[in-house]
Amino acid sequence: MTFELGVYSFGNTPRIPGGRRGPTAQAIRDVLEAIKLADEVGLDFFGVGEHHMRAMPLSSPTSVVNAAAASTSRIKLSTAVSVLSTDDPIRVFQQLSTAAAIAPGRVEAIAGRGSSTITFPLFDYDERDYDMLYVSKLELLMAVNAGENVTFDGPHRKRPLQNATVFPRPEQPLKIWLGTGGSPDSVYRAVELGLPMFLGILGGTPEHWAQYGRAYRAVWDQAGHPADQANIAVAVHGFVADTGDDARATYLEYEHRMMAEGMAELGRPAPPRTDRAAAFGPNGMVFVGSPNEIADRILNLHSLLGHTRQILQMDIGGMPHRHFLHAIELLGTKVLPQIRAELDT
């Protein structure tokens, strides 16, 4: 399988003079511009995340996927992730199927529990039902994707579905990934459901995450699934600039700002800048550097983990949009060709 490289975003609300946040609407327009550029420079994938914060306002990823489907020609598009615990899986499917009608074969779904419980009070769900809601809704999403006539009786529903029909239908089933932050339970759940695994990574080392790849494939083989369908993808923080020093200085500033503001909204402390700076090195999992450095680090991780796709979150902390666009251009024109040339040999 060809290795795929791409980007993901939760939106990045710009700052206006004085340091205050500008309009969240501009963040939506900015991410659509970024997706169009990613398509033009040859990147393979753009994931649209879900957050509900002023700094990261992409709260409706399926809406953005639909808009991007109409303005791109070749890039794959997906939610990254849909926070399925507090969403409706039938509506998620219908919205992504609409996008797939516009961009056939280019629309996927990454379904996850979510990195926080901020959506539970917002949408009037009980946090104590966290795992039940996710498991039941994921099973319903898979059932709806499998065929237009659906019979389902999961614990999150008050009434079962009996031979219900769901439209529109994509011309081929959506590819659904299980998104996880790396919990062992999620690894086994992905295998049990026969789903490819999308790892969302904020820390650790390449060697640490390689263990998850080995565990996933070992259990996958034991379950008797086709070996060529044991796909692993990776989502990481990262940034590419013309020089490694520029990349590290820029990203450290904006990543720390993003974490400080985001954690404050959740009532948690942000990690020290020194901790994050350490994660920028070859033994960390924040992929920051020059095009050559990023290509080498992705190839090293691939040699350990055997993943088939890697995506980077680069627009963070009110970073000026021009920095993000230039990083996308470098990723597509400088990094991806190096990776492909190395793997093709």
C-alpha positions as CSV (number, residue, x, y, z in Angstrom):
1,M,0.0,0.0,0.0
2,T,1.3,3.5,-0.9
3,F,2.3,5.5,2.1
4,E,0.0,8.6,2.6
5,L,0.9,11.9,4.1
6,G,-1.4,14.7,5.2
7,V,-2.6,17.3,7.6
8,Y,-5.4,17.7,10.2
9,S,-6.9,20.7,11.9
10,F,-9.3,21.7,14.6
11,G,-9.4,25.2,13.3
12,N,-7.1,28.0,14.4
13,T,-8.9,31.2,15.3
14,P,-6.6,34.1,14.3
15,R,-5.4,36.9,16.6
16,I,-6.2,40.5,15.9
17,P,-4.0,43.5,17.0
18,G,-3.8,43.6,20.7
19,G,-3.5,39.8,21.0
20,R,-7.3,39.1,21.3
21,R,-8.9,36.3,19.3
22,G,-10.5,37.3,16.0
23,P,-13.7,35.9,14.5
24,T,-14.1,32.1,14.7
25,A,-15.8,32.3,11.2
26,Q,-12.4,33.2,9.8
27,A,-10.9,30.0,11.2
28,I,-13.5,28.1,9.1
29,R,-12.5,30.0,5.9
30,D,-8.8,29.5,6.7
31,V,-9.1,25.7,7.0
32,L,-10.9,25.5,3.7
33,E,-8.2,27.5,2.0
34,A,-5.6,25.1,3.6
35,I,-7.5,22.0,2.4
36,K,-7.5,23.4,-1.2
37,L,-3.8,24.1,-1.0
38,A,-3.1,20.6,0.4
39,D,-5.0,19.1,-2.6
40,E,-3.0,21.3,-5.1
41,V,0.5,20.4,-3.7
42,G,-0.2,16.6,-3.8
43,L,-0.9,15.7,-0.2
44,D,-3.0,12.6,0.3
45,F,-5.3,13.4,3.2
46,F,-6.9,16.2,5.2
47,G,-8.6,15.4,8.5
48,V,-11.1,17.8,10.0
49,G,-11.2,17.5,13.8
50,E,-13.9,18.3,16.3
51,H,-13.4,20.8,19.1
52,H,-15.8,23.2,20.8
53,M,-13.4,26.0,21.9
54,R,-12.9,29.6,20.8
55,A,-9.3,28.8,19.8
56,M,-10.2,25.6,17.9
57,P,-13.8,26.1,16.6
58,L,-14.3,23.3,14.1
59,S,-17.3,21.9,16.0
60,S,-19.0,20.4,12.9
61,P,-16.4,18.4,11.0
62,T,-18.9,16.8,8.6
63,S,-20.0,20.3,7.4
64,V,-16.4,21.2,6.6
65,V,-15.8,17.9,4.8
66,N,-18.8,18.6,2.6
67,A,-17.6,22.1,1.8
68,A,-14.1,20.7,1.0
69,A,-15.5,17.9,-1.1
70,A,-16.9,20.5,-3.5
71,S,-13.6,22.5,-3.8
72,T,-11.0,19.8,-4.2
73,S,-10.3,17.2,-6.9
74,R,-8.2,14.3,-5.5
75,I,-7.4,14.6,-1.8
76,K,-9.0,12.2,0.7
77,L,-11.2,13.9,3.3
78,S,-12.3,12.7,6.7
79,T,-13.5,13.7,10.2
80,A,-10.6,13.4,12.6
81,V,-12.3,12.5,14.8
82,S,-16.1,12.5,15.0
83,V,-16.8,12.5,18.7
84,L,-19.3,9.8,18.4
85,S,-20.2,9.5,22.0
86,T,-22.2,12.8,21.8
87,D,-23.2,12.7,18.1
88,D,-25.8,10.8,16.2
89,P,-24.2,8.1,14.1
90,I,-27.0,8.0,11.5
91,R,-26.6,11.8,10.9
92,V,-22.8,11.4,10.8
93,F,-23.3,8.7,8.1
94,Q,-25.8,10.8,6.1
95,Q,-23.6,13.9,6.1
96,L,-20.5,12.0,5.1
97,S,-22.5,10.1,2.4
98,T,-23.5,13.4,1.0
99,A,-19.9,14.4,0.8
100,A,-19.1,11.1,-0.8
101,A,-21.6,11.8,-3.5
102,I,-19.7,15.0,-4.3
103,A,-16.3,13.4,-4.0
104,P,-16.7,9.7,-4.7
105,G,-14.1,7.4,-3.1
106,R,-12.5,10.3,-1.2
107,V,-14.5,10.5,2.0
108,E,-13.8,8.5,5.2
109,A,-14.7,8.6,8.8
110,I,-12.6,8.4,12.0
111,A,-14.8,7.7,15.0
112,G,-13.5,8.3,18.5
113,R,-14.5,8.8,22.1
114,G,-13.1,12.3,22.2
115,S,-10.2,13.7,24.2
116,S,-12.4,15.3,26.8
117,T,-15.9,15.3,28.2
118,I,-16.6,18.9,27.2
119,T,-19.4,17.8,24.8
120,F,-21.4,15.9,27.4
121,P,-23.0,18.9,29.2
122,L,-23.2,20.8,25.9
123,F,-25.4,18.1,24.3
124,D,-27.1,17.0,27.5
125,Y,-25.4,13.6,27.9
126,D,-24.4,11.9,31.1
127,E,-20.6,11.4,31.5
128,R,-21.2,8.1,33.3
129,D,-22.4,6.7,30.0
130,Y,-19.2,7.6,28.2
131,D,-18.1,4.1,27.1
132,M,-21.6,2.7,26.6
133,L,-22.5,5.6,24.2
134,Y,-19.3,5.2,22.2
135,V,-19.5,1.5,21.8
136,S,-23.2,1.4,20.9
137,K,-23.0,4.3,18.5
138,L,-19.9,3.0,16.8
139,E,-21.7,-0.3,16.2
140,L,-24.7,1.5,14.8
141,L,-22.5,3.6,12.5
142,M,-20.9,0.4,11.2
143,A,-24.3,-1.2,10.7
144,V,-25.7,1.8,8.7
145,N,-22.5,1.7,6.6
146,A,-22.9,-2.0,5.8
147,G,-26.3,-1.7,4.1
148,E,-29.3,0.5,3.6
149,N,-31.7,-1.7,5.6
150,V,-30.7,-1.6,9.3
151,T,-32.0,-3.6,12.3
152,F,-30.3,-2.5,15.5
153,D,-31.0,-2.6,19.2
154,G,-28.2,-0.9,21.1
155,P,-28.3,0.4,24.7
156,H,-28.1,4.1,23.6
157,R,-31.4,4.0,21.8
158,K,-34.8,4.2,23.5
159,R,-36.4,2.2,20.6
160,P,-34.8,-0.4,18.3
161,L,-34.5,0.1,14.6
162,Q,-36.4,-2.5,12.6
163,N,-35.4,-2.8,8.9
164,A,-34.9,1.0,8.8
165,T,-33.6,2.6,5.6
166,V,-30.9,5.3,5.6
167,F,-30.2,7.5,2.7
168,P,-28.2,8.8,0.8
169,R,-25.9,5.9,0.2
170,P,-22.3,6.3,-1.0
171,E,-21.4,4.3,-4.1
172,Q,-19.1,2.2,-2.0
173,P,-19.1,1.9,1.8
174,L,-17.2,4.6,3.8
175,K,-13.9,3.5,5.2
176,I,-14.3,3.8,9.0
177,W,-11.3,4.0,11.3
178,L,-11.3,3.6,15.0
179,G,-9.6,6.7,16.5
180,T,-7.8,6.2,19.7
181,G,-5.3,7.9,22.0
182,G,-3.6,4.5,22.5
183,S,-5.6,2.8,25.3
184,P,-5.1,-1.0,25.1
185,D,-8.9,-1.5,25.2
186,S,-9.2,0.6,22.0
187,V,-6.6,-1.6,20.3
188,Y,-8.6,-4.7,21.1
189,R,-11.9,-3.0,20.2
190,A,-10.5,-2.1,16.8
191,V,-9.5,-5.7,16.1
192,E,-12.8,-7.1,17.5
193,L,-14.7,-4.8,15.0
194,G,-12.3,-5.5,12.2
195,L,-11.5,-1.8,11.9
196,P,-8.2,0.0,10.9
197,M,-6.7,2.0,13.8
198,F,-5.9,5.7,13.8
199,L,-3.5,6.6,16.7
200,G,-3.8,10.2,18.0
201,I,-0.4,10.8,19.6
202,L,0.8,13.7,21.8
203,G,3.8,12.1,23.6
204,G,5.9,9.0,24.1
205,T,8.6,7.7,21.8
206,P,8.7,5.9,18.5
207,E,9.6,2.7,20.2
208,H,6.7,3.0,22.6
209,W,4.2,3.3,19.8
210,A,5.7,0.5,17.8
211,Q,4.5,-1.8,20.6
212,Y,0.9,-0.8,19.8
213,G,1.5,-1.7,16.2
214,R,2.9,-5.1,17.1
215,A,0.0,-5.8,19.6
216,Y,-2.7,-4.7,17.0
217,R,-1.3,-6.9,14.3
218,A,-0.8,-9.9,16.6
219,V,-4.4,-9.8,17.8
220,W,-5.6,-9.1,14.2
221,D,-3.9,-12.2,13.0
222,Q,-5.3,-14.3,15.8
223,A,-8.8,-13.0,14.9
224,G,-8.3,-14.3,11.4
225,H,-8.8,-11.0,9.6
226,P,-7.1,-10.4,6.2
227,A,-3.5,-9.4,6.9
228,D,-3.6,-6.6,4.2
229,Q,-6.4,-4.8,6.1
230,A,-4.5,-4.3,9.3
231,N,-4.0,-0.6,8.6
232,I,-2.5,1.8,11.1
233,A,-2.5,5.6,10.7
234,V,-0.9,8.2,13.0
235,A,-1.9,11.7,13.9
236,V,0.8,13.9,15.6
237,H,1.6,17.5,16.3
238,G,4.2,18.8,13.9
239,F,5.4,21.6,11.7
240,V,7.8,22.1,8.8
241,A,9.7,25.2,7.9
242,D,12.6,26.0,5.6
243,T,15.1,25.4,8.4
244,G,14.8,23.2,11.5
245,D,15.6,26.1,13.8
246,D,12.8,28.2,12.4
247,A,10.4,25.3,12.6
248,R,11.2,24.6,16.3
249,A,11.1,28.2,17.4
250,T,7.8,28.8,15.7
251,Y,6.0,25.7,16.8
252,L,7.2,25.8,20.4
253,E,5.7,29.3,20.8
254,Y,2.3,28.5,19.3
255,E,2.0,24.9,20.6
256,H,2.7,26.1,24.2
257,R,0.1,28.9,23.8
258,M,-2.5,26.4,22.4
259,M,-1.9,24.0,25.3
260,A,-2.0,26.7,28.0
261,E,-5.3,28.2,26.6
262,G,-6.9,24.8,25.9
263,M,-6.0,23.3,29.2
264,A,-7.2,26.4,31.0
265,E,-10.7,26.0,29.5
266,L,-10.7,22.4,30.8
267,G,-9.4,23.5,34.2
268,R,-6.0,21.7,33.8
269,P,-2.4,22.9,33.8
270,A,-0.4,23.0,30.6
271,P,2.9,21.0,30.4
272,P,6.0,23.1,30.8
273,R,7.6,24.5,27.6
274,T,10.8,22.5,28.4
275,D,8.8,19.2,28.4
276,R,7.4,20.0,25.0
277,A,10.7,21.1,23.6
278,A,12.2,17.7,24.6
279,A,9.4,16.0,22.6
280,F,10.6,17.8,19.4
281,G,13.8,15.7,19.2
282,P,14.3,12.4,17.3
283,N,13.2,10.4,20.4
284,G,10.0,12.3,20.7
285,M,6.7,12.2,18.8
286,V,6.3,15.9,17.9
287,F,7.5,16.1,14.2
288,V,9.1,19.5,13.9
289,G,11.9,20.4,11.6
290,S,13.2,21.1,8.1
291,P,11.8,19.0,5.2
292,N,14.7,16.7,5.3
293,E,14.4,16.2,9.1
294,I,10.6,15.5,8.9
295,A,11.1,13.0,6.0
296,D,13.8,11.1,8.0
297,R,11.7,11.0,11.2
298,I,8.6,9.8,9.4
299,L,10.6,7.1,7.6
300,N,12.1,6.0,11.0
301,L,8.7,5.7,12.6
302,H,7.4,3.8,9.5
303,S,10.3,1.3,9.9
304,L,9.2,0.7,13.5
305,L,5.4,0.9,13.3
306,G,4.7,0.0,9.7
307,H,1.9,2.6,9.5
308,T,0.4,3.5,6.1
309,R,-0.6,7.1,6.8
310,Q,0.7,10.0,8.9
311,I,-1.0,13.4,9.4
312,L,0.3,16.5,11.2
313,Q,-1.6,19.2,13.2
314,M,0.3,22.4,12.3
315,D,-2.1,25.3,12.7
316,I,-2.2,26.0,16.5
317,G,-2.2,28.8,19.1
318,G,-3.2,31.6,16.7
319,M,-0.3,30.9,14.4
320,P,-0.4,33.3,11.4
321,H,-2.2,31.6,8.6
322,R,0.7,32.2,6.1
323,H,3.0,30.0,8.3
324,F,0.5,27.2,8.0
325,L,0.1,27.5,4.3
326,H,3.8,27.5,3.7
327,A,4.2,24.4,5.9
328,I,1.6,22.6,3.8
329,E,3.4,23.6,0.7
330,L,6.7,22.2,2.0
331,L,5.0,19.0,3.2
332,G,3.6,18.3,-0.2
333,T,6.5,19.4,-2.4
334,K,9.6,18.6,-0.3
335,V,8.7,16.0,2.4
336,L,6.3,13.7,0.5
337,P,8.6,13.2,-2.5
338,Q,11.5,12.1,-0.3
339,I,9.3,9.6,1.6
340,R,7.9,8.1,-1.6
341,A,11.4,7.9,-3.3
342,E,12.8,6.0,-0.2
343,L,9.8,3.6,0.2
344,D,9.7,2.9,-3.6
345,T,13.2,1.7,-3.5
